Amino acid sequence: MQDEPMTARGRATRERIVARVAAVIAEHGVRGVSLEQVLAAAGASKSQLAHYFGGRDQLMEAAVAHRCEQVLGGLTQAFAAVETLDDLRRTLAGFVAQYEQSPSGCPIGSLASDVAEHNEPARARVADAFAAWERLFAEAFARMRAAGELRADASPTALATALLASLEGGMLLSQTRRHAASLHVAVDAALAYVRTFAT
């Protein structure tokens, strides 16, 4: 990726372009928009693209990173305060309810499928986002274990991976089937597995 612009004006222009492109890919996906559409949405020229990013792939990497940060901000708000199994159940119920209001799949998962084989730096950004989401879960499970809600042999990392995999699979099936039933089943199954480690 290009170095950050030296001037405040340059940084503001770059950030504006990234934010606008992130909004476009949130709606249409990375592969769902052409370079011309991206530039039009960003209000930028090809020369600005070259100046601030070096090319389309670098712009997409920056926009993907921006979009991942937005999604992680919401996830952090939702899950950082989870202290108990009841907290987790309620928070996941809210997560499912939010999905039902806008059943478009997982924002991070959708980005992953768009860039995995086409833009290695962007793929790495998505992988980092998944790792950050997994850490949110692992930290919650570690708090539960420290509070005595989970047994000492419960692995926060393994539980976090199981929960994240369940959510991703449930969202993908629900998106494909156009019905949230699969996500409900996935969440229930993940919670049932976590409860096998309850004290």
Biotite code that builds the C-alpha atoms (Angstrom):
import biotite.structure as struc

atoms = struc.array([
    struc.Atom([0.000, 0.000, 0.000], chain_id="A", res_id=1, res_name="MET", atom_name="CA", element="C"),
    struc.Atom([1.139, 3.558, -0.678], chain_id="A", res_id=2, res_name="GLN", atom_name="CA", element="C"),
    struc.Atom([2.617, 5.620, 2.153], chain_id="A", res_id=3, res_name="ASP", atom_name="CA", element="C"),
    struc.Atom([0.274, 7.996, 3.954], chain_id="A", res_id=4, res_name="GLU", atom_name="CA", element="C"),
    struc.Atom([0.051, 11.443, 2.318], chain_id="A", res_id=5, res_name="PRO", atom_name="CA", element="C"),
    struc.Atom([2.281, 14.053, 3.927], chain_id="A", res_id=6, res_name="MET", atom_name="CA", element="C"),
    struc.Atom([-0.261, 16.867, 4.157], chain_id="A", res_id=7, res_name="THR", atom_name="CA", element="C"),
    struc.Atom([-3.483, 17.047, 6.178], chain_id="A", res_id=8, res_name="ALA", atom_name="CA", element="C"),
    struc.Atom([-5.359, 17.865, 2.978], chain_id="A", res_id=9, res_name="ARG", atom_name="CA", element="C"),
    struc.Atom([-3.892, 14.829, 1.239], chain_id="A", res_id=10, res_name="GLY", atom_name="CA", element="C"),
    struc.Atom([-4.780, 12.565, 4.152], chain_id="A", res_id=11, res_name="ARG", atom_name="CA", element="C"),
    struc.Atom([-8.324, 13.942, 4.231], chain_id="A", res_id=12, res_name="ALA", atom_name="CA", element="C"),
    struc.Atom([-8.724, 13.349, 0.488], chain_id="A", res_id=13, res_name="THR", atom_name="CA", element="C"),
    struc.Atom([-7.413, 9.814, 0.774], chain_id="A", res_id=14, res_name="ARG", atom_name="CA", element="C"),
    struc.Atom([-9.689, 9.050, 3.738], chain_id="A", res_id=15, res_name="GLU", atom_name="CA", element="C"),
    struc.Atom([-12.694, 10.473, 1.883], chain_id="A", res_id=16, res_name="ARG", atom_name="CA", element="C"),
    struc.Atom([-12.009, 8.254, -1.118], chain_id="A", res_id=17, res_name="ILE", atom_name="CA", element="C"),
    struc.Atom([-11.546, 5.173, 1.077], chain_id="A", res_id=18, res_name="VAL", atom_name="CA", element="C"),
    struc.Atom([-14.748, 5.827, 3.043], chain_id="A", res_id=19, res_name="ALA", atom_name="CA", element="C"),
    struc.Atom([-16.830, 6.306, -0.112], chain_id="A", res_id=20, res_name="ARG", atom_name="CA", element="C"),
    struc.Atom([-15.436, 3.203, -1.767], chain_id="A", res_id=21, res_name="VAL", atom_name="CA", element="C"),
    struc.Atom([-16.009, 1.203, 1.438], chain_id="A", res_id=22, res_name="ALA", atom_name="CA", element="C"),
    struc.Atom([-19.669, 2.261, 1.303], chain_id="A", res_id=23, res_name="ALA", atom_name="CA", element="C"),
    struc.Atom([-19.919, 1.080, -2.303], chain_id="A", res_id=24, res_name="VAL", atom_name="CA", element="C"),
    struc.Atom([-18.388, -2.321, -1.614], chain_id="A", res_id=25, res_name="ILE", atom_name="CA", element="C"),
    struc.Atom([-20.602, -2.712, 1.468], chain_id="A", res_id=26, res_name="ALA", atom_name="CA", element="C"),
    struc.Atom([-23.565, -2.518, -0.891], chain_id="A", res_id=27, res_name="GLU", atom_name="CA", element="C"),
    struc.Atom([-22.260, -4.239, -4.017], chain_id="A", res_id=28, res_name="HIS", atom_name="CA", element="C"),
    struc.Atom([-19.176, -6.222, -3.009], chain_id="A", res_id=29, res_name="GLY", atom_name="CA", element="C"),
    struc.Atom([-15.634, -5.833, -4.282], chain_id="A", res_id=30, res_name="VAL", atom_name="CA", element="C"),
    struc.Atom([-16.245, -7.691, -7.545], chain_id="A", res_id=31, res_name="ARG", atom_name="CA", element="C"),
    struc.Atom([-19.652, -6.108, -8.060], chain_id="A", res_id=32, res_name="GLY", atom_name="CA", element="C"),
    struc.Atom([-18.316, -2.699, -9.056], chain_id="A", res_id=33, res_name="VAL", atom_name="CA", element="C"),
    struc.Atom([-16.174, -1.496, -11.913], chain_id="A", res_id=34, res_name="SER", atom_name="CA", element="C"),
    struc.Atom([-13.267, 0.909, -11.600], chain_id="A", res_id=35, res_name="LEU", atom_name="CA", element="C"),
    struc.Atom([-15.392, 3.607, -13.208], chain_id="A", res_id=36, res_name="GLU", atom_name="CA", element="C"),
    struc.Atom([-18.166, 3.104, -10.635], chain_id="A", res_id=37, res_name="GLN", atom_name="CA", element="C"),
    struc.Atom([-15.642, 3.205, -7.829], chain_id="A", res_id=38, res_name="VAL", atom_name="CA", element="C"),
    struc.Atom([-14.104, 6.436, -9.068], chain_id="A", res_id=39, res_name="LEU", atom_name="CA", element="C"),
    struc.Atom([-17.513, 8.012, -9.604], chain_id="A", res_id=40, res_name="ALA", atom_name="CA", element="C"),
    struc.Atom([-18.634, 7.118, -6.093], chain_id="A", res_id=41, res_name="ALA", atom_name="CA", element="C"),
    struc.Atom([-15.393, 8.423, -4.641], chain_id="A", res_id=42, res_name="ALA", atom_name="CA", element="C"),
    struc.Atom([-15.466, 11.611, -6.697], chain_id="A", res_id=43, res_name="GLY", atom_name="CA", element="C"),
    struc.Atom([-11.908, 10.822, -7.735], chain_id="A", res_id=44, res_name="ALA", atom_name="CA", element="C"),
    struc.Atom([-9.953, 10.682, -10.957], chain_id="A", res_id=45, res_name="SER", atom_name="CA", element="C"),
    struc.Atom([-7.626, 7.975, -12.215], chain_id="A", res_id=46, res_name="LYS", atom_name="CA", element="C"),
    struc.Atom([-4.692, 10.262, -11.499], chain_id="A", res_id=47, res_name="SER", atom_name="CA", element="C"),
    struc.Atom([-5.813, 10.588, -7.869], chain_id="A", res_id=48, res_name="GLN", atom_name="CA", element="C"),
    struc.Atom([-6.169, 6.817, -7.684], chain_id="A", res_id=49, res_name="LEU", atom_name="CA", element="C"),
    struc.Atom([-2.602, 6.412, -8.888], chain_id="A", res_id=50, res_name="ALA", atom_name="CA", element="C"),
    struc.Atom([-1.328, 9.192, -6.614], chain_id="A", res_id=51, res_name="HIS", atom_name="CA", element="C"),
    struc.Atom([-2.947, 8.043, -3.376], chain_id="A", res_id=52, res_name="TYR", atom_name="CA", element="C"),
    struc.Atom([-3.088, 4.279, -3.845], chain_id="A", res_id=53, res_name="PHE", atom_name="CA", element="C"),
    struc.Atom([-0.986, 3.134, -6.779], chain_id="A", res_id=54, res_name="GLY", atom_name="CA", element="C"),
    struc.Atom([-3.834, 1.208, -8.378], chain_id="A", res_id=55, res_name="GLY", atom_name="CA", element="C"),
    struc.Atom([-7.251, -0.409, -7.988], chain_id="A", res_id=56, res_name="ARG", atom_name="CA", element="C"),
    struc.Atom([-6.039, -3.333, -5.864], chain_id="A", res_id=57, res_name="ASP", atom_name="CA", element="C"),
    struc.Atom([-4.434, -1.021, -3.334], chain_id="A", res_id=58, res_name="GLN", atom_name="CA", element="C"),
    struc.Atom([-7.583, 1.103, -3.179], chain_id="A", res_id=59, res_name="LEU", atom_name="CA", element="C"),
    struc.Atom([-9.661, -2.032, -2.628], chain_id="A", res_id=60, res_name="MET", atom_name="CA", element="C"),
    struc.Atom([-7.312, -3.160, 0.134], chain_id="A", res_id=61, res_name="GLU", atom_name="CA", element="C"),
    struc.Atom([-7.733, 0.178, 1.912], chain_id="A", res_id=62, res_name="ALA", atom_name="CA", element="C"),
    struc.Atom([-11.510, 0.125, 1.468], chain_id="A", res_id=63, res_name="ALA", atom_name="CA", element="C"),
    struc.Atom([-11.758, -3.486, 2.685], chain_id="A", res_id=64, res_name="VAL", atom_name="CA", element="C"),
    struc.Atom([-9.704, -2.590, 5.765], chain_id="A", res_id=65, res_name="ALA", atom_name="CA", element="C"),
    struc.Atom([-11.973, 0.403, 6.407], chain_id="A", res_id=66, res_name="HIS", atom_name="CA", element="C"),
    struc.Atom([-15.105, -1.708, 6.059], chain_id="A", res_id=67, res_name="ARG", atom_name="CA", element="C"),
    struc.Atom([-13.701, -4.380, 8.384], chain_id="A", res_id=68, res_name="CYS", atom_name="CA", element="C"),
    struc.Atom([-12.935, -1.711, 10.991], chain_id="A", res_id=69, res_name="GLU", atom_name="CA", element="C"),
    struc.Atom([-16.522, -0.467, 10.783], chain_id="A", res_id=70, res_name="GLN", atom_name="CA", element="C"),
    struc.Atom([-17.948, -3.947, 11.286], chain_id="A", res_id=71, res_name="VAL", atom_name="CA", element="C"),
    struc.Atom([-15.519, -4.744, 14.109], chain_id="A", res_id=72, res_name="LEU", atom_name="CA", element="C"),
    struc.Atom([-16.504, -1.525, 15.854], chain_id="A", res_id=73, res_name="GLY", atom_name="CA", element="C"),
    struc.Atom([-20.088, -2.733, 16.054], chain_id="A", res_id=74, res_name="GLY", atom_name="CA", element="C"),
    struc.Atom([-19.053, -6.230, 17.119], chain_id="A", res_id=75, res_name="LEU", atom_name="CA", element="C"),
    struc.Atom([-16.822, -4.819, 19.847], chain_id="A", res_id=76, res_name="THR", atom_name="CA", element="C"),
    struc.Atom([-19.696, -2.765, 21.211], chain_id="A", res_id=77, res_name="GLN", atom_name="CA", element="C"),
    struc.Atom([-21.904, -5.831, 21.207], chain_id="A", res_id=78, res_name="ALA", atom_name="CA", element="C"),
    struc.Atom([-19.547, -8.453, 22.623], chain_id="A", res_id=79, res_name="PHE", atom_name="CA", element="C"),
    struc.Atom([-16.892, -6.659, 24.706], chain_id="A", res_id=80, res_name="ALA", atom_name="CA", element="C"),
    struc.Atom([-19.210, -6.463, 27.723], chain_id="A", res_id=81, res_name="ALA", atom_name="CA", element="C"),
    struc.Atom([-20.200, -10.159, 27.665], chain_id="A", res_id=82, res_name="VAL", atom_name="CA", element="C"),
    struc.Atom([-19.360, -11.593, 31.084], chain_id="A", res_id=83, res_name="GLU", atom_name="CA", element="C"),
    struc.Atom([-21.718, -14.545, 31.537], chain_id="A", res_id=84, res_name="THR", atom_name="CA", element="C"),
    struc.Atom([-23.398, -17.282, 29.528], chain_id="A", res_id=85, res_name="LEU", atom_name="CA", element="C"),
    struc.Atom([-26.674, -15.381, 29.835], chain_id="A", res_id=86, res_name="ASP", atom_name="CA", element="C"),
    struc.Atom([-24.947, -12.269, 28.458], chain_id="A", res_id=87, res_name="ASP", atom_name="CA", element="C"),
    struc.Atom([-23.684, -14.322, 25.539], chain_id="A", res_id=88, res_name="LEU", atom_name="CA", element="C"),
    struc.Atom([-27.115, -15.800, 24.843], chain_id="A", res_id=89, res_name="ARG", atom_name="CA", element="C"),
    struc.Atom([-28.741, -12.344, 24.873], chain_id="A", res_id=90, res_name="ARG", atom_name="CA", element="C"),
    struc.Atom([-26.038, -10.792, 22.718], chain_id="A", res_id=91, res_name="THR", atom_name="CA", element="C"),
    struc.Atom([-26.256, -13.585, 20.161], chain_id="A", res_id=92, res_name="LEU", atom_name="CA", element="C"),
    struc.Atom([-30.041, -13.236, 20.111], chain_id="A", res_id=93, res_name="ALA", atom_name="CA", element="C"),
    struc.Atom([-29.533, -9.561, 19.276], chain_id="A", res_id=94, res_name="GLY", atom_name="CA", element="C"),
    struc.Atom([-27.034, -10.518, 16.596], chain_id="A", res_id=95, res_name="PHE", atom_name="CA", element="C"),
    struc.Atom([-29.567, -12.872, 14.996], chain_id="A", res_id=96, res_name="VAL", atom_name="CA", element="C"),
    struc.Atom([-32.333, -10.270, 15.232], chain_id="A", res_id=97, res_name="ALA", atom_name="CA", element="C"),
    struc.Atom([-30.104, -7.735, 13.492], chain_id="A", res_id=98, res_name="GLN", atom_name="CA", element="C"),
    struc.Atom([-29.328, -10.267, 10.765], chain_id="A", res_id=99, res_name="TYR", atom_name="CA", element="C"),
    struc.Atom([-33.049, -10.873, 10.257], chain_id="A", res_id=100, res_name="GLU", atom_name="CA", element="C"),
    struc.Atom([-33.578, -7.153, 9.682], chain_id="A", res_id=101, res_name="GLN", atom_name="CA", element="C"),
    struc.Atom([-30.891, -7.090, 6.994], chain_id="A", res_id=102, res_name="SER", atom_name="CA", element="C"),
    struc.Atom([-30.299, -10.665, 5.735], chain_id="A", res_id=103, res_name="PRO", atom_name="CA", element="C"),
    struc.Atom([-27.388, -9.990, 3.410], chain_id="A", res_id=104, res_name="SER", atom_name="CA", element="C"),
    struc.Atom([-24.838, -12.386, 4.868], chain_id="A", res_id=105, res_name="GLY", atom_name="CA", element="C"),
    struc.Atom([-21.812, -11.628, 6.989], chain_id="A", res_id=106, res_name="CYS", atom_name="CA", element="C"),
    struc.Atom([-20.110, -8.378, 5.913], chain_id="A", res_id=107, res_name="PRO", atom_name="CA", element="C"),
    struc.Atom([-16.647, -9.759, 6.666], chain_id="A", res_id=108, res_name="ILE", atom_name="CA", element="C"),
    struc.Atom([-17.432, -13.181, 5.181], chain_id="A", res_id=109, res_name="GLY", atom_name="CA", element="C"),
    struc.Atom([-18.730, -11.574, 1.998], chain_id="A", res_id=110, res_name="SER", atom_name="CA", element="C"),
    struc.Atom([-15.523, -9.589, 1.656], chain_id="A", res_id=111, res_name="LEU", atom_name="CA", element="C"),
    struc.Atom([-13.522, -12.772, 2.196], chain_id="A", res_id=112, res_name="ALA", atom_name="CA", element="C"),
    struc.Atom([-15.204, -14.548, -0.702], chain_id="A", res_id=113, res_name="SER", atom_name="CA", element="C"),
    struc.Atom([-14.710, -11.493, -2.919], chain_id="A", res_id=114, res_name="ASP", atom_name="CA", element="C"),
    struc.Atom([-10.982, -11.038, -2.351], chain_id="A", res_id=115, res_name="VAL", atom_name="CA", element="C"),
    struc.Atom([-9.607, -14.429, -1.258], chain_id="A", res_id=116, res_name="ALA", atom_name="CA", element="C"),
    struc.Atom([-8.280, -15.439, -4.678], chain_id="A", res_id=117, res_name="GLU", atom_name="CA", element="C"),
    struc.Atom([-7.887, -12.011, -6.253], chain_id="A", res_id=118, res_name="HIS", atom_name="CA", element="C"),
    struc.Atom([-6.174, -9.612, -3.829], chain_id="A", res_id=119, res_name="ASN", atom_name="CA", element="C"),
    struc.Atom([-3.754, -11.098, -1.329], chain_id="A", res_id=120, res_name="GLU", atom_name="CA", element="C"),
    struc.Atom([-3.233, -7.936, 0.777], chain_id="A", res_id=121, res_name="PRO", atom_name="CA", element="C"),
    struc.Atom([-7.012, -7.454, 1.047], chain_id="A", res_id=122, res_name="ALA", atom_name="CA", element="C"),
    struc.Atom([-7.409, -11.138, 1.963], chain_id="A", res_id=123, res_name="ARG", atom_name="CA", element="C"),
    struc.Atom([-4.902, -10.620, 4.769], chain_id="A", res_id=124, res_name="ALA", atom_name="CA", element="C"),
    struc.Atom([-6.949, -7.657, 6.036], chain_id="A", res_id=125, res_name="ARG", atom_name="CA", element="C"),
    struc.Atom([-10.057, -9.824, 6.142], chain_id="A", res_id=126, res_name="VAL", atom_name="CA", element="C"),
    struc.Atom([-8.140, -12.592, 7.922], chain_id="A", res_id=127, res_name="ALA", atom_name="CA", element="C"),
    struc.Atom([-7.029, -10.023, 10.509], chain_id="A", res_id=128, res_name="ASP", atom_name="CA", element="C"),
    struc.Atom([-10.657, -8.971, 10.970], chain_id="A", res_id=129, res_name="ALA", atom_name="CA", element="C"),
    struc.Atom([-11.738, -12.556, 11.574], chain_id="A", res_id=130, res_name="PHE", atom_name="CA", element="C"),
    struc.Atom([-8.880, -12.945, 14.061], chain_id="A", res_id=131, res_name="ALA", atom_name="CA", element="C"),
    struc.Atom([-9.999, -9.791, 15.900], chain_id="A", res_id=132, res_name="ALA", atom_name="CA", element="C"),
    struc.Atom([-13.589, -11.061, 16.033], chain_id="A", res_id=133, res_name="TRP", atom_name="CA", element="C"),
    struc.Atom([-12.356, -14.417, 17.321], chain_id="A", res_id=134, res_name="GLU", atom_name="CA", element="C"),
    struc.Atom([-10.350, -12.612, 20.030], chain_id="A", res_id=135, res_name="ARG", atom_name="CA", element="C"),
    struc.Atom([-13.515, -10.817, 21.178], chain_id="A", res_id=136, res_name="LEU", atom_name="CA", element="C"),
    struc.Atom([-15.127, -14.203, 21.722], chain_id="A", res_id=137, res_name="PHE", atom_name="CA", element="C"),
    struc.Atom([-12.018, -15.705, 23.335], chain_id="A", res_id=138, res_name="ALA", atom_name="CA", element="C"),
    struc.Atom([-11.772, -12.782, 25.769], chain_id="A", res_id=139, res_name="GLU", atom_name="CA", element="C"),
    struc.Atom([-15.440, -13.231, 26.708], chain_id="A", res_id=140, res_name="ALA", atom_name="CA", element="C"),
    struc.Atom([-14.918, -16.951, 27.317], chain_id="A", res_id=141, res_name="PHE", atom_name="CA", element="C"),
    struc.Atom([-11.784, -16.204, 29.360], chain_id="A", res_id=142, res_name="ALA", atom_name="CA", element="C"),
    struc.Atom([-13.825, -13.844, 31.547], chain_id="A", res_id=143, res_name="ARG", atom_name="CA", element="C"),
    struc.Atom([-16.471, -16.554, 32.014], chain_id="A", res_id=144, res_name="MET", atom_name="CA", element="C"),
    struc.Atom([-13.802, -19.086, 32.969], chain_id="A", res_id=145, res_name="ARG", atom_name="CA", element="C"),
    struc.Atom([-12.169, -16.676, 35.413], chain_id="A", res_id=146, res_name="ALA", atom_name="CA", element="C"),
    struc.Atom([-15.580, -16.008, 37.008], chain_id="A", res_id=147, res_name="ALA", atom_name="CA", element="C"),
    struc.Atom([-16.182, -19.735, 37.431], chain_id="A", res_id=148, res_name="GLY", atom_name="CA", element="C"),
    struc.Atom([-18.965, -19.990, 34.837], chain_id="A", res_id=149, res_name="GLU", atom_name="CA", element="C"),
    struc.Atom([-16.860, -22.283, 32.673], chain_id="A", res_id=150, res_name="LEU", atom_name="CA", element="C"),
    struc.Atom([-14.676, -25.172, 33.807], chain_id="A", res_id=151, res_name="ARG", atom_name="CA", element="C"),
    struc.Atom([-10.948, -24.694, 34.124], chain_id="A", res_id=152, res_name="ALA", atom_name="CA", element="C"),
    struc.Atom([-10.350, -27.065, 31.198], chain_id="A", res_id=153, res_name="ASP", atom_name="CA", element="C"),
    struc.Atom([-12.450, -24.914, 28.815], chain_id="A", res_id=154, res_name="ALA", atom_name="CA", element="C"),
    struc.Atom([-10.289, -23.425, 26.079], chain_id="A", res_id=155, res_name="SER", atom_name="CA", element="C"),
    struc.Atom([-11.394, -19.844, 25.295], chain_id="A", res_id=156, res_name="PRO", atom_name="CA", element="C"),
    struc.Atom([-9.604, -20.001, 21.953], chain_id="A", res_id=157, res_name="THR", atom_name="CA", element="C"),
    struc.Atom([-11.225, -23.273, 20.867], chain_id="A", res_id=158, res_name="ALA", atom_name="CA", element="C"),
    struc.Atom([-14.664, -22.097, 22.001], chain_id="A", res_id=159, res_name="LEU", atom_name="CA", element="C"),
    struc.Atom([-14.169, -18.824, 20.120], chain_id="A", res_id=160, res_name="ALA", atom_name="CA", element="C"),
    struc.Atom([-13.278, -20.664, 16.915], chain_id="A", res_id=161, res_name="THR", atom_name="CA", element="C"),
    struc.Atom([-16.291, -22.957, 17.288], chain_id="A", res_id=162, res_name="ALA", atom_name="CA", element="C"),
    struc.Atom([-18.657, -20.024, 17.843], chain_id="A", res_id=163, res_name="LEU", atom_name="CA", element="C"),
    struc.Atom([-17.271, -17.977, 14.965], chain_id="A", res_id=164, res_name="LEU", atom_name="CA", element="C"),
    struc.Atom([-17.418, -20.967, 12.599], chain_id="A", res_id=165, res_name="ALA", atom_name="CA", element="C"),
    struc.Atom([-21.008, -21.630, 13.645], chain_id="A", res_id=166, res_name="SER", atom_name="CA", element="C"),
    struc.Atom([-22.044, -18.033, 13.023], chain_id="A", res_id=167, res_name="LEU", atom_name="CA", element="C"),
    struc.Atom([-20.326, -17.878, 9.642], chain_id="A", res_id=168, res_name="GLU", atom_name="CA", element="C"),
    struc.Atom([-21.817, -21.165, 8.486], chain_id="A", res_id=169, res_name="GLY", atom_name="CA", element="C"),
    struc.Atom([-25.246, -20.222, 9.767], chain_id="A", res_id=170, res_name="GLY", atom_name="CA", element="C"),
    struc.Atom([-25.172, -16.861, 8.008], chain_id="A", res_id=171, res_name="MET", atom_name="CA", element="C"),
    struc.Atom([-23.995, -18.383, 4.735], chain_id="A", res_id=172, res_name="LEU", atom_name="CA", element="C"),
    struc.Atom([-26.743, -21.006, 4.750], chain_id="A", res_id=173, res_name="LEU", atom_name="CA", element="C"),
    struc.Atom([-29.349, -18.437, 5.763], chain_id="A", res_id=174, res_name="SER", atom_name="CA", element="C"),
    struc.Atom([-28.233, -16.068, 3.027], chain_id="A", res_id=175, res_name="GLN", atom_name="CA", element="C"),
    struc.Atom([-28.375, -18.840, 0.429], chain_id="A", res_id=176, res_name="THR", atom_name="CA", element="C"),
    struc.Atom([-31.734, -20.149, 1.613], chain_id="A", res_id=177, res_name="ARG", atom_name="CA", element="C"),
    struc.Atom([-33.123, -16.639, 2.188], chain_id="A", res_id=178, res_name="ARG", atom_name="CA", element="C"),
    struc.Atom([-34.342, -17.632, 5.614], chain_id="A", res_id=179, res_name="HIS", atom_name="CA", element="C"),
    struc.Atom([-32.724, -17.155, 9.036], chain_id="A", res_id=180, res_name="ALA", atom_name="CA", element="C"),
    struc.Atom([-33.625, -20.627, 10.317], chain_id="A", res_id=181, res_name="ALA", atom_name="CA", element="C"),
    struc.Atom([-30.109, -21.964, 9.666], chain_id="A", res_id=182, res_name="SER", atom_name="CA", element="C"),
    struc.Atom([-28.539, -19.167, 11.682], chain_id="A", res_id=183, res_name="LEU", atom_name="CA", element="C"),
    struc.Atom([-30.907, -19.887, 14.577], chain_id="A", res_id=184, res_name="HIS", atom_name="CA", element="C"),
    struc.Atom([-29.908, -23.557, 14.504], chain_id="A", res_id=185, res_name="VAL", atom_name="CA", element="C"),
    struc.Atom([-26.200, -22.686, 14.304], chain_id="A", res_id=186, res_name="ALA", atom_name="CA", element="C"),
    struc.Atom([-26.403, -20.316, 17.280], chain_id="A", res_id=187, res_name="VAL", atom_name="CA", element="C"),
    struc.Atom([-28.375, -22.827, 19.351], chain_id="A", res_id=188, res_name="ASP", atom_name="CA", element="C"),
    struc.Atom([-25.852, -25.555, 18.538], chain_id="A", res_id=189, res_name="ALA", atom_name="CA", element="C"),
    struc.Atom([-22.902, -23.314, 19.424], chain_id="A", res_id=190, res_name="ALA", atom_name="CA", element="C"),
    struc.Atom([-24.478, -22.307, 22.743], chain_id="A", res_id=191, res_name="LEU", atom_name="CA", element="C"),
    struc.Atom([-25.249, -25.946, 23.533], chain_id="A", res_id=192, res_name="ALA", atom_name="CA", element="C"),
    struc.Atom([-21.597, -26.826, 22.911], chain_id="A", res_id=193, res_name="TYR", atom_name="CA", element="C"),
    struc.Atom([-20.375, -23.977, 25.110], chain_id="A", res_id=194, res_name="VAL", atom_name="CA", element="C"),
    struc.Atom([-22.708, -25.103, 27.903], chain_id="A", res_id=195, res_name="ARG", atom_name="CA", element="C"),
    struc.Atom([-21.031, -28.511, 27.962], chain_id="A", res_id=196, res_name="THR", atom_name="CA", element="C"),
    struc.Atom([-18.135, -26.643, 29.642], chain_id="A", res_id=197, res_name="PHE", atom_name="CA", element="C"),
    struc.Atom([-20.350, -24.871, 32.186], chain_id="A", res_id=198, res_name="ALA", atom_name="CA", element="C"),
    struc.Atom([-19.663, -25.506, 35.857], chain_id="A", res_id=199, res_name="THR", atom_name="CA", element="C"),
])
